[in-house]
Every structure is written in structure tokens, then in C-alpha cells.
């Protein structure tokens, strides 16, 4: 508040989380932005053996799993059940994607096929 009570100053923070790539031996000028969302990858990002990446981003008011090629093409939403997700991981053979989600009051590990089908609860998260 200004000394004369005529002006209020405030600050708004609005961070962006987007996915960028660069080759190991490339100069920093070669960095490429491959996503355009507001919170892409913030709650989880992992590579698949075939070169695609699975990431968590906002879809509406909940976070969902998406998959895309390493260059940002062929972006596809894998989940759309309205429950927030985080901490994605991919099985070594690339068949399954694991993530945590709170659906019954406690975090649980879930598994889906890498095409987004067949969501199954596997176990509660033990901390």
C-alpha cells in the first residue's frame, strides 16, 4: 500500500513448465521446445525405449498422462479419468506405464498399457 493509501502493489507468479530437448554434444543454441502446455512434465516425465516420452500435464483441472515423440510430434492423451496423476515410469519392455494417483484418499500405484488402455490399481504407496 502506498503511503497515501491510493495504490496497492501486488505480485502474481505464473510459472510455465514446458519440455525442451537438446542433444548431448549440441551447443545450447540448438535447444528445441517440444511442448506448449503450461505445466508439461512438472509432475512426471520419462523416456520410453522407442524414443517417445511419457509426461504428466494439466487437462482441465486434473493432471493426465500424455505421450509424444522426441521431437514433440504425435502428441496423444493416454488418460482422461479426471484423477490427478504424477510420477510416471515405464516398464523396461515398454509395455506398461506406472504412475501414482489418489482416488480413495491415499496415493496408489496404477498401471496402464503403453497405449493408454487397461488401467489397473496395483498397490498403495508406502511411505
C-alpha positions as CSV (number, residue, x, y, z in Angstrom):
1,X,0.0,0.0,0.0
2,X,1.3,3.4,-0.9
3,X,2.0,5.9,1.9
4,X,-1.1,7.9,0.8
5,X,-3.3,4.8,0.6
6,X,-4.0,5.4,-3.1
7,X,-2.2,2.5,-4.7
8,X,-1.8,-1.2,-3.9
9,X,1.1,-3.2,-5.4
10,X,0.8,-6.9,-5.8
11,X,2.8,-9.7,-7.5
12,X,1.4,-12.6,-9.4
13,X,3.6,-15.7,-10.1
14,X,2.5,-17.7,-13.2
15,X,5.3,-20.2,-13.9
16,X,5.4,-22.2,-17.2
17,X,6.7,-25.8,-17.4
18,X,7.4,-26.8,-20.9
19,X,9.5,-29.6,-22.3
20,X,12.7,-28.8,-24.2
21,X,15.3,-31.1,-25.8
22,X,18.9,-30.8,-26.9
23,X,21.5,-33.4,-28.0
24,X,24.3,-34.2,-25.6
25,X,27.0,-32.7,-27.8
26,X,25.0,-29.9,-29.3
27,X,25.6,-26.2,-28.4
28,X,22.9,-24.5,-26.2
29,X,21.7,-22.6,-29.3
30,X,20.3,-25.9,-30.6
31,X,17.8,-26.3,-27.7
32,X,14.2,-27.1,-29.1
33,X,10.9,-26.5,-27.3
34,X,8.7,-29.5,-28.0
35,X,5.7,-28.8,-25.8
36,X,3.4,-25.8,-25.5
37,X,1.4,-26.5,-22.3
38,X,1.6,-24.6,-19.1
39,X,2.7,-27.4,-16.7
40,X,4.1,-30.1,-19.1
41,X,6.3,-32.6,-17.3
42,X,6.1,-30.9,-13.9
43,X,4.6,-33.9,-12.2
44,X,6.4,-36.6,-14.2
45,X,8.4,-37.1,-17.4
46,X,10.1,-40.3,-18.6
47,X,11.6,-41.8,-21.8
48,X,10.3,-45.0,-23.4
49,X,12.8,-47.3,-25.1
50,X,11.4,-46.5,-28.5
51,X,12.3,-42.8,-28.1
52,X,8.9,-41.4,-27.2
53,X,8.3,-39.7,-23.9
54,X,5.5,-40.0,-21.4
55,X,4.7,-36.9,-19.3
56,X,2.1,-35.5,-17.0
57,X,0.3,-32.3,-17.8
58,X,-2.9,-30.4,-16.9
59,X,-6.1,-31.4,-18.8
60,X,-8.8,-29.3,-17.3
61,X,-8.4,-29.1,-13.5
62,X,-6.7,-32.5,-13.2
63,X,-3.3,-33.9,-14.4
64,X,-3.3,-36.6,-17.1
65,X,-0.8,-38.7,-18.8
66,X,0.3,-37.9,-22.4
67,X,2.8,-39.5,-24.8
68,X,4.7,-37.9,-27.7
69,X,7.7,-38.4,-30.0
70,X,11.0,-37.0,-29.0
71,X,10.5,-34.1,-31.5
72,X,7.1,-33.2,-30.0
73,X,5.1,-34.7,-32.8
74,X,2.2,-37.3,-32.5
75,X,1.1,-35.9,-29.1
76,X,-1.6,-38.2,-27.6
77,X,-3.5,-38.1,-24.3
78,X,-3.4,-41.5,-22.6
79,X,-5.7,-40.9,-19.6
80,X,-8.8,-38.9,-19.1
81,X,-10.4,-40.2,-16.0
82,X,-10.4,-36.9,-14.1
83,X,-8.0,-38.1,-11.3
84,X,-4.7,-36.3,-10.8
85,X,-1.6,-38.3,-11.7
86,X,2.2,-37.9,-11.0
87,X,5.5,-39.7,-11.0
88,X,5.2,-41.7,-14.2
89,X,7.6,-44.6,-15.0
90,X,7.8,-47.0,-17.9
91,X,8.4,-50.8,-17.6
92,X,11.8,-51.9,-19.1
93,X,10.0,-53.7,-22.0
94,X,7.9,-50.5,-22.8
95,X,4.6,-52.4,-22.4
96,X,3.3,-50.6,-19.3
97,X,3.3,-47.1,-17.8
98,X,3.1,-46.8,-14.0
99,X,2.0,-43.7,-12.1
100,X,0.6,-42.6,-8.7
101,X,-2.9,-41.3,-8.3
102,X,-5.0,-40.5,-5.2
103,X,-8.5,-41.9,-5.8
104,X,-9.6,-43.2,-2.4
105,X,-7.8,-40.9,0.0
106,X,-4.4,-42.5,-0.2
107,X,-1.8,-42.5,-3.0
108,X,-1.8,-45.7,-5.1
109,X,0.3,-47.1,-7.9
110,X,-1.6,-47.6,-11.1
111,X,-0.5,-49.4,-14.3
112,X,-1.8,-48.8,-17.9
113,X,-0.8,-50.3,-21.2
114,X,1.5,-48.0,-23.1
115,X,-1.4,-47.2,-25.5
116,X,-3.4,-45.9,-22.5
117,X,-5.8,-48.9,-22.2
118,X,-6.5,-51.2,-19.3
119,X,-5.9,-49.0,-16.2
120,X,-5.3,-51.2,-13.1
121,X,-4.6,-50.3,-9.5
122,X,-1.6,-52.3,-8.3
123,X,-0.8,-51.3,-4.7
124,X,-0.9,-48.5,-2.2
125,X,2.1,-46.2,-1.9
126,X,4.0,-47.0,1.3
127,X,6.0,-44.1,2.7
